Structure formats: structure tokens, C-alpha cells
Amino acid sequence: MTQNRARTVFLLAHTGRPAAIRSAELVVKGLMRENIGVRVLAYEARDLPLPEEVELVEEATPQCLDGCELLIVLGGDGTLLRGAEFARASGVPMLGVNLGRVGFLAEAERDDLDKVVDRVVTKAYEVEERMTVDVVVHQNGNIVHTDWALNEAAVQKAGAEKLLEVVLEIDGRPVTGFGCDGIVLSTPTGSTAYAFSAGGPVVWPEVEALLMVPISAHALFAKPLVTSPDSVLAVEVLPHIPPGVLWCDGRRTVELPPGARVEVRRGAVPVRLARLHHASFTDRLVAKFALPVSGWRGAPH
């Protein structure tokens, strides 16, 4: 049904989660009570208890967010990364509500839904841009695939039986080569995702940098590397080994034939995130990982 409201919000939810269904119902009722229209994908709406006044769209394209001031995403990390695809393509800011385990991309938890609605209604949120990476795959001198990522591009072995043999390159110069399970090419946002699990450093989101983190490398020198945001990172898959695979944000994948070359550079298009809080990333890190800080006395006065 077409709405005649001055403001519209797009809602994306993990309908396989009962918590997302309940949360969607609360958010939609709260927004529409304040005369803010809500737009939802038609195939998701079938699983959500929504009022008839909700606007349905049939195709999941960037254009389905036309006229929306905000994209609210309810779910875990996978759903938030799915929402990031919409946010990047449309330029609409994404506000994530975490219904999963960690949820570094989320700005609110499921217990904060009333606050989320209130902040949206009063426009009491700020928007920040998160750096992305553009990914290009070369084969025999030709570009065979292009992609992007908010968290990371991961070059991995395709099977369990053999290591992936790679040579790493930064800014057109070789750095080292070894056998490994893979290489994570990450943004600062992704430093708390796959790169973190692989032993990489945690990088504050406002730091502009690129990360190169080996996964289970069979080598004496296989340390995580942090480079300039203007660097070009490359991974060359040696030609005599079985094919590998490229994963972007754990959502989009393509096979890497022997001899393929993956180049990663700063993305041309950022992802815009809506922020409700002014809390530092340090506090967010402590809260998300439940870090032990008891006994802290603060700076001397």
C-alpha cells in the first residue's frame, strides 16, 4: 500500500529469528504511531506481523530505498552486512540493532528498541562514514571479477587437503610468500571481525588504514601488517596449486584459479552508519568482549 507520509524508513530484518520478528513489530508500530512510514521487502513481510499501512517492495534493489531517510536493520552480523550492501548502494545511512552475539556494526541492542524509535522520530542521531575496500581479481592479465567489502576480502584455500601458496605484495613490491589457509585483507571496521579471529590487531574505526592478516601461515615471518589507506594490497595465488576462493564480507564468493591475483585498495564508496551514542570505541570494545577492567582507578587528578 502506498503511504502518504513526509518521512519513510526502510526496515530489514532476519525473519528467521523470533527476536527479529518481535523487534520488527515493536519498531514498526512505534514509528507509524509517529506518522513515519515504513517500507519492507515483500518476501520478508510475509513472516512479520505488520500493519496493512506498511509499504511493500517486490525487488531488493538499491532503488527500493529511494526516498528513505534511514535503513534500520534487525539481526546479527550477517544481517547487518546484508544491510550494508543496501546502505552502500543507496547512500542511505544504516542503523543496526544487534540481535546476535557480538555485533560491532550495530548501534543498539534489543533492549534499546524504545530508544531507537525515539531517536529516529526526533532525528537525534549522527551519521559517520566507514571505509570500504574495492576488490579486483586478475587472471592472465585480464580483470575477471570485481567486488567490494566493508569488513574484509579473504583469500582462502578451497579444500582442506592442501595449503594455499601465495606471494604478498604491497604498493607494487613483493613482501613475502608462504603456504597458509588464507589471507584476510581488512578495513579498520573489519579488524574486529575475521581479521581479529586470525590474530590481527584491533584498529579503531576512525584510523584510516588497511590490514593484511595471514591465516595459519606455515612461515617464520607471517605477521599482520598495517598499511596506509592509499596502499594497494595484492595476493598472488601461485600457478601450480589447486584453486582458492575469494570471500567478500563472508557473503559473496568467487573461485580463484591457479595464478589468480587479487588486488585490494581503498573503496570509492563508503558505508554510512547512523550513530545514537557518543561513547568511545574503547567502551564499545570493553562491552562487546566483556573485558576485565575491574580495579581501574582512572587518570590521577
C-alpha positions as CSV (number, residue, x, y, z in Angstrom):
1,M,0.0,0.0,0.0
2,T,1.4,3.4,-0.9
3,Q,1.9,5.7,2.0
4,N,1.4,9.5,2.2
5,R,3.9,10.4,5.0
6,A,6.6,13.0,5.0
7,R,9.2,10.6,6.3
8,T,9.9,7.0,5.4
9,V,12.2,4.4,7.0
10,F,13.3,1.1,5.4
11,L,13.3,-2.0,7.6
12,L,15.4,-5.0,7.1
13,A,15.1,-8.0,9.4
14,H,16.4,-11.5,9.9
15,T,12.9,-13.1,9.8
16,G,14.3,-16.5,10.8
17,R,14.9,-15.1,14.3
18,P,11.9,-14.9,16.6
19,A,13.6,-11.9,18.3
20,A,13.7,-10.1,15.0
21,I,10.0,-10.7,14.4
22,R,9.1,-9.3,17.8
23,S,11.5,-6.4,17.4
24,A,10.2,-5.5,13.9
25,E,6.7,-5.4,15.2
26,L,7.6,-3.0,18.0
27,V,9.7,-0.7,15.8
28,V,7.1,-0.5,13.0
29,K,4.3,0.3,15.5
30,G,6.4,2.9,17.2
31,L,7.3,4.6,14.0
32,M,3.9,4.6,12.4
33,R,2.4,5.9,15.6
34,E,4.5,9.0,15.0
35,N,3.4,9.2,11.4
36,I,6.7,7.8,9.9
37,G,6.2,5.5,7.0
38,V,7.8,2.1,6.9
39,R,8.9,0.2,3.8
40,V,9.7,-3.6,3.9
41,L,10.7,-6.2,1.3
42,A,7.5,-8.1,0.4
43,Y,9.1,-11.6,0.9
44,E,10.2,-10.6,4.4
45,A,6.8,-9.0,5.2
46,R,5.1,-12.4,4.9
47,D,6.9,-13.5,8.0
48,L,6.3,-10.3,10.0
49,P,3.2,-9.2,11.9
50,L,2.9,-5.8,10.2
51,P,0.1,-3.4,9.8
52,E,-1.6,-3.0,6.3
53,E,-0.2,0.5,6.0
54,V,3.4,-0.8,5.7
55,E,4.7,-0.2,2.1
56,L,5.9,-3.3,0.4
57,V,8.5,-3.5,-2.4
58,E,9.0,-6.6,-4.5
59,E,12.6,-6.4,-5.6
60,A,15.7,-6.0,-3.4
61,T,17.5,-3.2,-5.4
62,P,19.2,0.0,-4.3
63,Q,16.2,1.9,-5.8
64,C,13.9,0.3,-3.2
65,L,15.4,2.8,-0.7
66,D,14.6,5.8,-2.8
67,G,13.0,8.5,-0.5
68,C,14.0,6.7,2.7
69,E,16.0,8.7,5.3
70,L,17.2,5.7,7.2
71,L,17.7,1.9,6.9
72,I,17.0,0.0,10.2
73,V,18.5,-3.5,10.3
74,L,17.4,-6.0,12.9
75,G,19.6,-9.1,13.2
76,G,23.1,-10.5,13.8
77,D,26.4,-9.7,12.0
78,G,25.3,-11.5,8.8
79,T,22.1,-9.4,8.5
80,L,24.0,-6.2,9.3
81,L,26.4,-7.0,6.5
82,R,23.4,-7.6,4.2
83,G,22.1,-4.3,5.2
84,A,25.5,-2.7,4.5
85,E,25.0,-3.8,0.8
86,F,21.8,-1.8,0.7
87,A,23.4,1.1,2.5
88,R,26.4,1.4,0.3
89,A,24.5,1.1,-3.0
90,S,21.8,3.6,-1.9
91,G,23.8,6.0,0.2
92,V,21.1,5.7,2.9
93,P,22.6,5.5,6.5
94,M,22.2,2.2,8.3
95,L,21.1,1.9,11.9
96,G,21.8,-1.6,13.2
97,V,20.1,-3.3,16.1
98,N,22.1,-6.3,17.3
99,L,20.1,-9.5,17.8
100,G,23.1,-11.7,17.5
101,R,26.3,-12.3,19.6
102,V,28.8,-9.5,19.1
103,G,27.5,-7.1,16.5
104,F,30.2,-4.4,16.2
105,L,28.3,-2.8,13.3
106,A,25.2,-2.4,15.5
107,E,24.4,0.8,17.3
108,A,21.8,-0.6,19.7
109,E,20.8,-3.9,21.4
110,R,17.3,-5.5,21.5
111,D,16.6,-3.9,24.9
112,D,17.0,-0.4,23.4
113,L,14.2,-0.5,20.9
114,D,12.2,2.2,22.5
115,K,15.2,4.5,22.5
116,V,15.8,3.6,18.8
117,V,12.3,4.6,17.9
118,D,12.6,7.8,19.9
119,R,15.9,8.8,18.3
120,V,14.6,8.2,14.8
121,V,11.4,10.2,15.5
122,T,13.4,13.2,16.8
123,K,16.2,12.7,14.3
124,A,18.6,12.5,17.3
125,Y,21.3,10.6,15.5
126,E,24.5,11.4,13.7
127,V,25.9,9.8,10.6
128,E,29.5,8.6,10.1
129,E,31.2,7.1,7.1
130,R,33.0,3.8,7.3
131,M,35.8,3.0,4.8
132,T,35.3,0.1,2.4
133,V,37.7,-1.7,0.1
134,D,37.3,-2.3,-3.7
135,V,38.5,-5.8,-4.8
136,V,39.7,-6.7,-8.3
137,V,40.7,-10.2,-9.4
138,H,43.1,-10.6,-12.4
139,Q,43.8,-13.7,-14.4
140,N,46.3,-13.8,-17.2
141,G,46.4,-10.0,-17.3
142,N,42.6,-9.7,-17.6
143,I,40.1,-8.5,-14.9
144,V,37.8,-11.4,-14.3
145,H,35.9,-10.2,-11.2
146,T,35.3,-7.1,-9.2
147,D,33.7,-6.7,-5.8
148,W,33.9,-4.7,-2.5
149,A,33.8,-5.2,1.2
150,L,33.0,-3.3,4.4
151,N,34.8,-5.8,6.7
152,E,37.2,-7.8,4.6
153,A,38.2,-9.6,1.4
154,A,39.5,-13.1,2.4
155,V,41.6,-15.2,0.0
156,Q,41.3,-18.8,1.2
157,K,42.1,-22.3,0.2
158,A,39.2,-24.1,-1.4
159,G,39.8,-27.5,0.2
160,A,41.1,-28.9,3.4
161,E,43.8,-31.2,2.0
162,K,46.5,-28.6,0.8
163,L,47.8,-25.2,1.8
164,L,47.2,-22.2,-0.3
165,E,50.6,-21.0,-1.7
166,V,50.7,-17.2,-2.1
167,V,53.0,-14.2,-2.5
168,L,52.0,-11.0,-0.8
169,E,52.6,-7.6,-2.4
170,I,52.2,-4.0,-1.1
171,D,52.4,-1.0,-3.4
172,G,53.8,-3.0,-6.3
173,R,56.6,-4.6,-4.3
174,P,56.8,-8.2,-3.0
175,V,56.8,-8.7,0.8
176,T,56.9,-12.4,1.4
177,G,55.4,-15.7,0.3
178,F,54.3,-18.9,2.1
179,G,51.8,-21.6,2.4
180,C,48.7,-20.8,4.5
181,D,45.0,-21.3,5.0
182,G,44.4,-17.8,3.6
183,I,44.9,-14.1,3.9
184,V,42.5,-11.5,5.3
185,L,42.6,-8.1,3.6
186,S,40.7,-5.9,6.0
187,T,39.4,-2.4,6.8
188,P,39.6,-0.9,10.3
189,T,35.9,-1.8,10.7
190,G,36.7,-5.4,9.8
191,S,39.6,-5.6,12.3
192,T,37.1,-6.9,14.9
193,A,35.7,-9.5,12.6
194,Y,37.6,-12.2,10.6
195,A,40.9,-10.4,10.9
196,F,40.6,-10.4,14.7
197,S,39.9,-14.2,14.7
198,A,43.0,-14.7,12.6
199,G,45.2,-12.8,15.1
200,G,45.2,-9.4,13.7
201,P,45.2,-6.1,15.6
202,V,42.1,-4.2,16.7
203,V,42.1,-0.9,14.8
204,W,39.9,2.0,15.9
205,P,37.4,2.8,13.2
206,E,38.5,6.4,12.8
207,V,42.0,5.2,11.9
208,E,42.4,5.1,8.1
209,A,44.4,2.0,7.3
210,L,44.4,-1.3,5.5
211,L,45.2,-4.6,7.2
212,M,46.8,-7.8,5.8
213,V,46.5,-10.7,8.2
214,P,47.7,-14.3,7.4
215,I,45.5,-17.3,8.4
216,S,47.5,-20.2,9.8
217,A,50.6,-19.4,7.8
218,H,53.4,-22.0,7.6
219,A,56.2,-19.5,7.9
220,L,58.6,-17.8,10.3
221,F,57.6,-14.4,9.2
222,A,53.8,-14.1,8.9
223,K,52.9,-11.1,11.0
224,P,49.8,-9.0,10.5
225,L,50.6,-5.8,8.5
226,V,49.0,-2.4,8.8
227,T,49.5,-0.1,5.8
228,S,48.5,3.3,4.5
229,P,44.9,3.7,3.4
230,D,46.3,4.7,0.0
231,S,48.3,1.5,-0.4
232,V,47.4,-1.3,-2.8
233,L,47.5,-4.8,-1.3
234,A,47.8,-7.8,-3.6
235,V,47.8,-11.5,-3.1
236,E,49.1,-13.7,-5.9
237,V,48.0,-17.4,-5.9
238,L,50.8,-19.5,-7.2
239,P,50.1,-21.2,-10.5
240,H,51.0,-24.8,-9.6
241,I,48.5,-25.3,-6.8
242,P,44.7,-26.1,-6.6
243,P,42.3,-23.2,-6.9
244,G,41.5,-20.9,-4.0
245,V,38.4,-18.9,-3.2
246,L,37.7,-15.2,-2.5
247,W,35.1,-14.3,0.1
248,C,33.9,-10.7,0.5
249,D,32.3,-10.0,3.9
250,G,31.6,-13.7,4.2
251,R,28.7,-13.2,1.8
252,R,29.9,-13.1,-1.8
253,T,32.3,-15.7,-3.2
254,V,34.2,-16.5,-6.4
255,E,36.7,-19.2,-7.3
256,L,40.3,-18.2,-7.7
257,P,42.0,-20.3,-10.4
258,P,45.7,-21.0,-10.0
259,G,47.8,-17.9,-10.9
260,A,45.0,-15.5,-10.0
261,R,45.9,-12.1,-8.5
262,V,43.7,-10.3,-6.0
263,E,44.1,-6.6,-5.6
264,V,42.5,-4.6,-2.7
265,R,42.5,-0.8,-2.4
266,R,40.5,1.8,-0.5
267,G,36.9,1.7,-1.7
268,A,35.5,4.6,-3.7
269,V,32.1,4.4,-1.9
270,P,31.9,4.3,1.9
271,V,29.1,2.8,4.0
272,R,27.2,5.4,6.1
273,L,26.3,4.4,9.7
274,A,23.8,6.1,11.9
275,R,25.1,6.6,15.4
276,L,23.0,7.2,18.6
277,H,25.8,7.3,21.1
278,H,28.9,9.3,21.7
279,A,30.6,6.5,23.6
280,S,34.2,5.9,22.7
281,F,35.2,2.8,20.7
282,T,37.2,1.8,23.8
283,D,34.0,1.5,25.8
284,R,32.3,-0.4,22.9
285,L,35.3,-2.8,22.8
286,V,35.2,-3.4,26.5
287,A,31.4,-4.0,26.5
288,K,31.3,-6.3,23.4
289,F,34.1,-8.6,24.6
290,A,33.3,-8.2,28.4
291,L,36.9,-7.3,29.0
292,P,38.1,-7.4,32.7
293,V,38.6,-3.8,33.8
294,S,37.8,-4.0,37.5
295,G,40.4,-2.2,39.6
296,W,40.8,0.6,37.1
297,R,41.2,3.9,39.0
298,G,41.4,6.4,36.1
299,A,43.9,9.1,35.5
300,P,45.4,10.9,38.5
301,H,43.7,14.2,39.4
